[in-house]
């Protein structure tokens, strides 16, 4: 049902306490103070530091994602350097501030009445600040924060309500930033916009300021990539096409993971509670969740951070439905809360290898120079930052070899492709050997996989390792120190 006014939001009076959003925000900050930013964020902070110190991205230090993933953390790293504090703290504070500003912008665009701001604000703050847990400040987390106001604009346009020009341009830029972070995420805007345009039987909205701003932001970013980061297109993209993009999780894992299962469950529950007649704002958010989930399936990795936007948006959808007068049903609210808490628990997975960090601190100097030989990206990150060390590798792990091995397991692989993957593995080992020889790390973290046999199979790497010896073993990792 399309009407000319926005829906009325209202939760029970017991929930309408102005202090609730602030309590959620404080809880989120406490959670982050007691937790850790995960390996991806830690690595990107390290990469941003190296870039600010003069390293050339994709040549002196390599990141598998486009430049936006590194540029995203430049402000927090630069600010932390000026203030003399840890970049992690600034990253958390900036992401929290952006989330709060995004929620305020959404509330103003949707004209949420004051009586409901506290309750909806608290729910939104939980979804954007507490739900991510150890995925906090991940690229997908920031992308959702940037793109959420554009979904609110789509709701207004669906109801033929005016949108202020400033809001339209601002939300379009935010949506452009979201798409620059992960181009696949355009699906989260395209699906609800296509539905809205079909309801209105017009595509004129594509000429609106928000879509023009999105396109302009995208074009501007593309020019930055081509002109400022030529190594990405010349060197990194061919390597990604060869070894990274073909590596996909199984469809069974993708479809049963939280990226699909939670949004699907929330959608079914919401449609059941709404008796298959959800309001337009709920439909927009459910379609956005479907778009986010589809974007994760396109990427095909099945990582938890890829699924967060779909989970968060679906929970926002059911929250809006339950906030409608007469719809705050206890069963639906309890189910939504259980799903939200389950997702939060699933995202709290950053391990803290105390034994490994203690061993590094005992064997190495005060600020050890580290490098790793492992397919596990989380081996060296955030461990390096926890011990106050310096990662001296060009790559964060042997992801090239790991992905090459995955493809080489295919017996039907053509001979040409097989040679290309074997060459990529050799280049990976040679680059690691050059890093060890050139930077002389204090400690080399050698995982059982690929392990010493892989080292011995590549003569340049074996020669580089001759200046080191196994010193201590922690779990599946052996710490090698200088002879």
N, C-alpha and C positions, 0 to 999 in steps of 0.2 A: 504494500500500500504506500503510495507516494503522496505526501501532503506538502503544503507550502510552509510548514514550520518544523523546526527541529524538535525531536522527541523530548519529553520531560524526564529528567533523571532524578530519582529519589530513592534513598535507602532508609531503613528504619532510623528513627530519631536517635537511638542509642549509638548509631555509627556516626552521627553528624557532629563530631567533636573536632574543632579546628586543630587540636594538637596531634591528631592521628598522623597526618602526612609527615610532620616533624619527627614523630617517634619512629616512623618507618625509615626516614632518612638517617637518623642517628643509628638505628639498628644496622643499616646498610654500611655505614662508615665503620662501625665496630666490627662487623663481619669482615670487611676488607682489611682492617688493621690486624685481625687475627689470622687472616688467610694469606695467600700468595697469588700474584698474577701468574698465569700459566706460561708454558714454554714459548708459545707463539708471541705473546706480548713481551715477554722478557727478551726474546731474540730481536724483536723489532725495535725495542728500546736500545738494545746494544747496537743494532745496525744504524739507528738514527744518530747515536753518539759517534760512531765511526764516520758517518757522512759529514757531521758537523766538524769533525776533526780533520776533514780533508780527503777522506777516502772516496773513491769513485764507485758509485753504486753499480752493481752488476759486473764490475771488473775487479776491484779490490775486495769487495764483499758482495756475496750473492744472496738474493732473496727470490723465492719462487714466484711471489706475487708481483703485480704491477707496482709502479712507484707510489701510488696512493697509499699503499699499506705502510710504507716507511714515512711518507710525508705526514701521515696522520699523527705520528708521535714526535715529530720535530718540535712543535710548540711546547710540549710538556718537558722534553729533554732540555731545550734551550732555556725555558723558565727555571727549571731545576738548577741548571748551571749558574744562572744569575743569582739565585737565592742560596745556593750552596747546600741544597737538600737532595734527597734521593728522587730520581725521576719517577719511581713507582708511586710515591706519595702524590706528586703533582699530577700524574696520569689519572689516578683515582679521583682526585678532587676535580679536575677538569671534566672528566666523564660524568661525574655526579652533577656538576653544575649544568652541563649541557642537557642531561636528562630532565632536570627540574625545569629548565627553560623550555624544553620541548613540550613537557606536560602542560605548562602554563599557556603556551601558544595554542596547543590543541584545545584546551578548555575555553580560551577566548574565541577561537574560530567556531567551535561548536556552540558557543553561547550557553555553556553549562550554568544553570542557576546557582547563586551563592550557597543555597541550602545543600546542594549536592557536591560542591567543590571539595569539601573535606574528605568525604567518603570515597569519591572517585579518585581524588588526588592520592589518598593513601593506597588504594588498590593499584593505581598506575605507578606510584613510587615503588611498591613492592615488586611489580613486574619488571620495571626498568632498573631497579637498584639492588634488590635482594635476590630475585630469581636467578640472575646470571651466575651468582656464586663465583667460582674460580674462572669463569669465562668473562669476568668483568673487564671492560675496556678492550675486549676483543674487537676485531674489525666489524664483525656482524652486529655486535652490541652497539657500537657507535653508528653503524649504518642505519639500524632501526631507529635510533634516537633522531638521526638527521632526517629520515624519510617519513616519520609518523605524522607531522603536521600536514604533509601533502595529502595523506589519506583523509584528514579532516576536511580539507578543501574539496576533495572529491565528494564527500558526503553533502556538503553545502550545495555544490553544483547539481548533484542528483535531485535535490529538492527545489531547484530553480531559485535558490536564495543568493543574494549578492555576496561577492567576495571582495574585500578591500584590495586595491591594487598592490599595496605594500605587502599584505599577507600572501597574495598570489606569487609575487616575485620572490619573496623570502622563502616560501615553502618549495618553490621550484628549484632554487639554488640548493636547498637542503636535500631535495630528492636527487639532484644532479650529483651531489657529493656521495649519496648512498650508492648510486649506480657506478660512480667512479671507483668506489671501494671494491665493489663486486658487480660487474656488468650484468651477471645473471639476475640480480635482484630487481631489474626492471620488470620482471614478471609480476612482482608483488604490487606494482602500480598499474601495469597493463590490464590485468584481469579485472579489477574493480572498475577501472575506467571504461573498458569495453562494455561491461555490464551496464554501467551508468549511461553510456552513450546509446546502447541498445534500448534502454528504457525511454530515453528522450528522443530516440530516432534521429540522432544528429551527431556528427563528428566535429562540429564547430568548436567543441571544447579543446581540441588539439591545437587550436590557434590561441588558446588562453595564455595569460602571462606565465602561469606555473609551468606549462609544457615548453614554452619558448625559453624560459629560464633554465629548465632542465637540459634542453638541447644545447643552449649556449654554454652552460657549465661543462657538458660533456665534450663539446668541440674544443673549448679552452684547455681542458685537461688532456685531450688527445694531442694537441699541439705541444703542450709541456712535455709529454712523453717522447714525442718525436724529436723535439729540439734540444731538450735538456738531458734526456736519458736515452741516447741513441743505442747504447749497449743492450738495452732491454729488447729492442726489436732485432738488432743485428746478431746478438749472441744468445740472450736468454730464451726468447721465444722458440727458436729452433730446438734448443735443448729440452724445453718443456713439452713441445709437440712430440719429441722422440720418446722421452722416458717418463714424464710426469703425468700428462693428460691421459695416456692409455691405461694407467693404473686405476682401476675402479674396484670398489667393494662389491660384494655379491648383491643381487637384487633382494635376496631374502633378508640380509642384514639391513639394507637400506629401507625396505618397506616395514620392517618390524621395529626399527629404532625409534627413538623419541621424536625424531624429525617428522615422522609421518604418523606414528601411533597416537601421540598426545593430541596434535591438532585434529586428527580424524575423530577421536573420541570426544573432544570438546565440541566439534561441529555437530556430531550426532546428538549429543546432550542438549546443545543449544536449540537445535531445530525441534527436538522433542518438547522441550520446555515452552518453546514459542508456538507449538502446534503447527509447525511448518510455515509460519507466517512471521518471520523475524522482521524487525524494522530495517530501514535502509542502511543505517549506520552499522548495524550488526552484520548485514550482508557484505558491506564493503570490507569490514575487518576479516570476515571469514574467507572472502575471496583473496584478500591480501595474504592471509595465512597460507592458503592453497598455493599462491604464487611463490611465497618464500619456500615452501616445501618443494615445489617443482624446481626452484633454483638449486636447492640442495641436491635433488636427484640428478639434475644436469651435471653438477660437479662430480657426483658419484663417489665421493670419498667416505661419506657416512660419519664425518667428524661431528662431535657434539656441538661445536660452535656454529657449524653450518645449519644446524636445526634450531638454534635459539630463536631467531626472528619468527619462525612459524609458530613455535610454542607460545612465545610472548604475545603475538598478535591474536592468536586464537583465545588466549586467556583474557585479553582485553575485550574481545567480542562477547564472551559469556558474562563478563563483568558488566558491560553496558546493558545486556539484556536483563540481568538480575536487578539492575538499578531502576528499571522502569516501574512505575506505580503498579502495585498488585502482582509483581513478578519476582519479588525477593523471596523465593521459595527455599525453604531450608534444605531440601534434598539437593537441589541444583547447586546451592552455595557450598554445601559440604563436599560434593563431588568435585567442584571447581577447585576448592581449597586443597583437596587431596592430590589432584593432578598437579597443582602448582608446587606443592611441597615435594612431590615425587620428582618433578623436573629439577627443583633446586638441589635435592639430594644427588641426582644424577650428574649435575654439573660440578659438584664439589669433589673434584678428583685430582687436584694437584698434589702429588706425593712429595713428601719432604724427606729425602734420603739422609737422615742424620748421620748414619754410619759412614756414608760416602763423603759427606761434607766434612765430618770430623777427620777422616783420613787425609783429605786434601789439605786441611789446615795443619795437620801434624807433619806431613811430608814436605809441604811447599813453604816458600817464604810468605811474608805478610800479605802480599798481593800477587798471588801466583798467576803465571801465564799458562793458560790451559788450551788444550785441543783434544778432540775426541776421535775415536775410530769406532763408529757405531751407526746402525740404521735408525736407532731410537733418538729422535730429535730432543726428547726431554731429558736425555742423559746429561747434557752440558748446560741446559737452560731450564729453570733459572739458577741451577747450581752455581754457575760462574759468578753470578751477581750476589748470591747468598754469601759466598766466601770472600767477597771483595776482590775477585780476580779479574783477569782480562782474557777474553777469548781471542785467540790469534789466528783462527782458521778463516779461510775465505768463505767456506760453507759451514752451516750449523750442524751438519751431520753428513753421512755418506748416502744421502737420499738418492743421488743419481745411480749409484751401484745397486741400492736396494730395489729401486723401480726397474732397473735393467734386469736384475735377476728374476723379478716377477714375470717379465716378458720372455726371458730366455727359457723359462719352464715350459713354454708352449712347444710341443714337438713339431707342430705344423708351421712354425715360424719360418718364413722364407730366408734363404741364405743371406741375401743382401741385408735384411733387417737384423739378422743375427750378428752379422759383422758390425753393424752400426751400434748395437747395444754393447758388444764386446769392446769396441773402441771407446764408447762412453765410459765404461768401467775403467779402462786403462787411463783415460784422461783424468778421471776422478782420483785414482790412486796417485797419478803424477802430480796433480794439484796439491793433494795432501802432503806428498813428499816435499814439494817446494815450500809449503807453509812451515813444515817442521824444520827444514834446513835453514830457511830464511829468518824465522822468528824464534827458534830455539825455546819452545815452551818448557816450563818447569816441570809440568806433569802432563802425561798423555793418558787419557782415559780409554782403555781398550776393552770393548765389550766382547763377549764370547762370539757374537755374530756381528760382523763378519769374522773377527778374531785373528789370531796369529797366522793361521793358514792363508788367509787373504793377504796379509802383509808379506808373507814369504813368496806368494805367487806373483808379486809385482816388484821386480828388482829395484827400481828407483826408491820405492817406499821402504823396502828391506834395508837398503843402504842408509836411508835417513834415520831408521830406527836403531842402527848400530850404536849410536851414542846414548842409548837408553837401555834400561834393564827393568824387569818386573820387580816392584818393591812391595806391593801389598795387594791383596785380593779382597774385595767387598762384594758379596753376592756373585753376580755374573760379570763384574767389572774388575779388571786388573789395572792398578795404577803404576805406570812406568815413570821412572825418574831418571835424571841424567846420571851417567856412569861416573 
